[in-house]
């Protein structure tokens, strides 16, 4: 077992002990009990010390390692054995995309975890029938991934894919009483344009109540347009990449306005959205924007920012141990906040 795996497993154990009680607390004295558990089960300081000296992992370095492992034909190289293969998301500069391999069992466990989180966050209900328009083929696994997580969360899925004609999608919505649309943002908007042009009586029979979007942001103007076509739909999303897998979710109805709309940083001209993640699945560090990851390969505690301050997200998967992802510079900017009371309830 590598040193990286040992450190991740010790971190995972400590965070599981601390977070496990948080998700089941339901008594009046829970706050005091949680505080007691957190005081008595601190992470080993040796682990924390080793963690702060661990170097950052940049995309370029990751791609070079993957390329080397894929080209290594020695029998000792088990990188491609029993692996789930996905695309990292570009940036390799090659004619073929760079692949990221995950242990099959670890990938299955991660899907179960994110599916349960989606269910806990009221994104999916047993009565939901989802029409999934995600892309499939050319090594992309988004249709496969989104279908399995929705099913694990409790819903039923019609796998339409990205090539099914819009008129056939409409027929499916009517015949199978579809109430849930899952797709990337662009495909969702394209389908809405087609539905908008339908006769009013046909359009009225389409009962989309939920939209789960991926790949791109869904700005307030886009959400407003989709509501003008489908009615008062609820919006959800997941954070996922080939390197990390799915690890966070959002339910935009958590922050609602009196008029039934949802709130986010669009009011300030931004596109920020609040996501929820499980501390037992992902360790998130926020590197100060003033710190350049290229010139600071092993940031210390003072290079990180406290909760509520935006910075570069540094991710460590606590689920992917066979091919560890440790202190990975995700390329996203964000901040970490305590779980709001209305969400925790």
C-alpha positions in Angstrom: 0.0 0.0 0.0 1.4 3.4 -1.0 1.9 6.3 1.5 -0.8 8.2 -0.4 -3.3 5.4 0.3 -2.4 5.2 4.0 -2.8 9.0 4.5 -6.2 9.0 2.6 -7.5 6.0 4.6 -6.5 7.6 8.0 -8.2 10.9 6.9 -11.3 9.0 5.7 -11.5 7.1 9.0 -11.3 10.3 11.1 -13.8 12.2 9.0 -16.2 9.2 9.0 -16.2 9.1 12.7 -16.8 12.8 13.0 -19.4 13.1 10.2 -21.3 9.9 10.8 -23.0 11.2 13.8 -23.9 14.4 12.1 -26.1 12.8 9.5 -28.1 10.8 12.1 -28.5 13.4 14.8 -32.1 13.9 15.9 -32.2 14.5 19.7 -32.4 17.7 21.6 -28.9 17.3 23.1 -27.3 16.4 19.8 -25.2 19.6 19.5 -23.4 18.8 22.8 -23.0 15.2 21.8 -21.5 16.1 18.4 -19.1 18.5 20.0 -18.0 15.8 22.4 -17.4 13.3 19.6 -15.4 15.9 17.6 -13.2 16.7 20.6 -12.5 13.0 21.3 -11.9 11.9 17.8 -9.5 14.4 16.3 -7.5 13.4 13.3 -4.0 12.2 14.1 -1.7 15.2 14.0 0.9 13.2 12.2 -1.5 12.7 9.4 -2.3 16.4 9.3 1.4 17.3 9.3 2.2 14.9 6.4 -0.8 16.2 4.6 0.3 19.8 4.6 3.6 18.8 3.0 2.0 16.7 0.3 2.6 18.3 -3.2 -0.3 19.5 -5.3 -1.4 17.5 -8.3 -1.8 19.5 -11.5 -3.6 18.4 -14.7 -0.4 18.3 -16.7 1.3 16.0 -14.3 -1.7 13.8 -14.0 -2.0 13.4 -17.8 1.7 12.6 -18.1 1.3 9.9 -15.5 -1.8 8.4 -17.2 0.0 8.4 -20.5 3.0 6.6 -19.1 0.8 4.0 -17.3 -1.3 3.3 -20.4 1.8 2.8 -22.5 3.5 0.5 -20.0 3.1 -3.1 -21.2 5.0 -4.7 -18.4 3.0 -7.5 -16.6 3.6 -5.7 -13.3 1.5 -2.7 -14.5 -2.1 -3.3 -13.2 -3.3 0.2 -14.0 -5.8 -1.0 -16.7 -6.9 -4.1 -14.8 -10.6 -4.3 -13.7 -11.0 -0.6 -14.3 -13.9 1.8 -15.1 -12.7 4.0 -17.9 -13.8 7.6 -18.3 -12.6 10.7 -20.1 -10.8 13.3 -18.0 -12.4 16.2 -19.7 -9.8 17.4 -22.2 -6.6 19.4 -22.0 -4.2 16.7 -23.1 -3.7 18.2 -26.6 -3.9 14.7 -28.2 -6.0 13.5 -31.1 -7.6 11.0 -28.8 -8.8 12.0 -25.3 -6.9 11.2 -22.2 -8.5 8.4 -20.1 -8.8 8.2 -16.4 -9.2 4.7 -14.9 -10.9 3.9 -11.6 -11.2 0.6 -9.8 -14.5 -1.0 -10.7 -15.6 -1.6 -7.2 -14.6 1.8 -6.0 -16.5 3.4 -8.9 -19.7 1.4 -8.0 -19.4 2.5 -4.4 -19.0 6.1 -5.4 -22.2 5.9 -7.5 -24.1 4.4 -4.6 -22.9 7.2 -2.4 -23.8 10.1 -4.7 -27.2 8.4 -5.6 -28.0 8.2 -1.9 -27.0 11.9 -1.5 -29.3 12.8 -4.4 -32.2 11.0 -2.7 -31.4 12.6 0.7 -31.4 16.1 -1.0 -34.9 15.5 -2.5 -33.6 15.5 -6.1 -35.2 12.2 -7.0 -38.3 10.4 -5.7 -39.6 6.9 -6.4 -42.4 8.2 -8.5 -40.1 10.1 -10.9 -39.8 8.9 -14.5 -36.7 10.5 -16.1 -36.0 11.0 -19.7 -32.2 11.0 -20.0 -30.7 12.9 -23.0 -27.1 12.7 -21.9 -24.3 12.0 -24.4 -23.1 8.5 -25.0 -20.3 7.1 -27.2 -16.8 8.2 -28.2 -15.7 7.1 -24.8 -18.1 9.4 -22.9 -20.0 7.8 -20.0 -22.4 10.6 -19.0 -25.5 8.7 -20.1 -24.4 5.6 -18.2 -23.3 7.6 -15.1 -26.4 9.8 -14.8 -28.8 6.9 -15.4 -27.3 4.7 -12.6 -27.2 7.5 -10.1 -30.8 8.5 -10.7 -31.8 4.9 -10.4 -29.8 4.5 -7.2 -31.5 7.6 -5.9 -34.9 5.9 -6.4 -36.1 7.0 -9.8 -36.8 5.2 -13.1 -35.0 6.2 -16.3 -35.7 6.1 -20.1 -32.3 6.2 -21.8 -33.0 8.3 -24.8 -29.4 9.5 -25.4 -28.3 12.6 -27.4 -29.3 11.3 -30.9 -33.0 10.6 -30.4 -35.1 13.0 -32.6 -37.1 15.6 -30.7 -40.4 14.4 -32.0 -39.7 11.0 -30.6 -38.8 12.6 -27.3 -42.1 14.3 -27.2 -43.9 11.0 -27.9 -42.0 9.4 -25.0 -43.0 12.3 -22.7 -46.6 11.8 -23.5 -46.8 8.0 -23.6 -44.7 7.3 -20.5 -45.8 10.3 -18.4 -42.2 11.6 -18.1 -41.9 14.2 -15.3 -38.1 14.5 -15.0 -35.6 15.7 -17.7 -31.9 14.8 -17.3 -29.4 16.4 -19.8 -26.6 18.8 -20.4 -27.7 22.4 -20.4 -27.4 22.9 -24.2 -29.4 19.8 -25.0 -32.1 20.8 -22.5 -32.4 24.2 -24.1 -32.6 22.7 -27.6 -35.4 20.4 -26.6 -37.2 23.3 -25.0 -37.0 25.3 -28.3 -38.7 22.3 -30.1 -41.4 22.0 -27.4 -42.1 25.7 -27.5 -43.0 25.5 -31.2 -45.6 22.7 -30.6 -49.3 23.4 -30.6 -50.5 24.6 -27.3 -52.7 21.6 -26.6 -49.7 19.2 -27.2 -47.4 21.4 -25.1 -49.9 21.4 -22.2 -49.8 17.6 -22.0 -46.0 17.6 -21.4 -45.6 17.5 -17.6 -41.9 18.1 -16.9 -41.6 19.0 -13.2 -37.8 18.5 -12.6 -34.7 19.2 -14.7 -31.3 17.9 -13.8 -28.6 19.7 -15.7 -24.8 19.0 -16.1 -21.7 20.1 -18.0 -22.6 23.8 -18.1 -24.0 26.4 -15.7 -27.8 27.1 -15.8 -28.1 30.8 -15.4 -31.3 32.5 -14.1 -32.2 33.6 -17.6 -32.0 30.1 -18.9 -34.0 28.8 -16.0 -36.6 31.5 -16.6 -36.9 30.5 -20.2 -37.3 26.8 -19.4 -40.0 27.6 -16.9 -41.8 29.6 -19.5 -41.9 26.5 -21.7 -42.4 23.7 -19.1 -44.0 25.5 -16.2 -42.7 25.8 -12.5 -40.0 23.1 -12.7 -37.4 22.4 -10.0 -33.7 22.4 -11.0 -30.9 20.1 -9.8 -27.3 19.4 -10.7 -24.3 17.4 -9.8 -20.6 18.1 -9.8 -18.5 15.4 -11.6 -15.4 15.0 -13.7 -13.5 12.0 -15.0 -10.8 12.6 -12.4 -13.0 12.9 -9.4 -16.2 11.2 -10.3 -19.5 12.6 -9.1 -19.0 14.2 -5.6 -21.5 17.1 -5.0 -25.1 17.9 -5.7 -27.4 21.0 -5.6 -31.1 21.5 -5.3 -31.8 25.0 -6.3 -35.2 25.0 -4.4 -33.2 25.1 -1.2 -33.0 28.9 -1.6 -36.5 30.0 -2.7 -38.1 33.4 -3.2 -41.7 34.3 -2.4 -42.5 34.3 -6.1 -41.4 30.7 -6.4 -38.1 31.3 -8.1 -34.7 30.4 -6.8 -31.9 32.6 -5.6 -28.2 32.4 -6.3 -25.3 34.8 -7.1 -27.1 35.9 -10.3 -28.3 38.9 -8.3 -24.7 40.1 -8.2 -24.0 39.2 -11.8 -22.3 35.9 -11.0 -23.0 32.3 -11.7 -22.2 30.8 -8.3 -24.4 27.9 -7.0 -24.3 26.2 -3.6 -23.4 22.5 -3.7 -23.5 19.9 -0.9 -20.8 17.2 -0.6 -20.1 14.5 2.0 -16.9 15.1 4.0 -16.5 11.3 4.1 -16.2 11.1 0.3 -14.1 14.2 -0.6 -11.6 16.4 1.3 -11.8 20.0 0.0 -9.1 22.6 0.6 -9.4 26.1 -0.6 -6.1 27.7 -1.8 -5.9 31.5 -1.7 -6.3 33.1 -5.1 -3.0 35.0 -4.5 -1.1 31.7 -4.3 0.0 30.3 -7.7 -0.2 26.5 -7.6 2.7 26.3 -10.2 5.1 28.2 -7.9 3.8 26.7 -4.6 3.9 22.9 -5.2 3.3 22.1 -1.5 1.1 24.8 0.1 1.1 25.1 3.9 -1.8 25.9 6.2 -1.2 29.6 5.8 -1.7 29.4 2.0 -5.3 28.1 2.6 -8.2 30.4 3.3 -10.9 29.9 6.0 -14.5 29.0 5.4 -16.5 31.6 3.4 -13.5 32.9 1.4 -13.2 32.0 -2.3 -10.2 30.4 -3.7 -8.9 27.5 -5.9 -10.5 24.2 -4.9 -8.0 21.5 -4.1 -9.6 18.0 -4.0 -8.7 14.7 -2.5 -10.9 11.7 -3.1 -11.5 9.6 0.0 -13.2 6.9 -2.1 -10.6 6.3 -4.9 -7.7 4.5 -3.2 -6.4 2.2 -6.0 -5.5 5.2 -8.2 -5.3 7.9 -5.6 -6.3 11.5 -6.4 -4.5 13.6 -3.7 -4.6 17.4 -3.5 -5.7 17.8 -7.1 -6.0 21.3 -8.5 -9.5 21.1 -9.9 -9.4 24.3 -11.8 -12.6 25.5 -10.1 -13.0 28.5 -7.8 -15.2 28.2 -4.8 -15.6 28.5 -1.0 -16.6 26.2 1.8 -19.5 27.0 4.1 -21.3 25.2 7.0 -24.4 23.3 6.0 -27.4 25.6 6.2 -30.0 24.6 8.8 -32.8 24.2 6.3 -30.7 21.8 4.2 -29.5 19.7 7.2 -33.2 19.2 8.2 
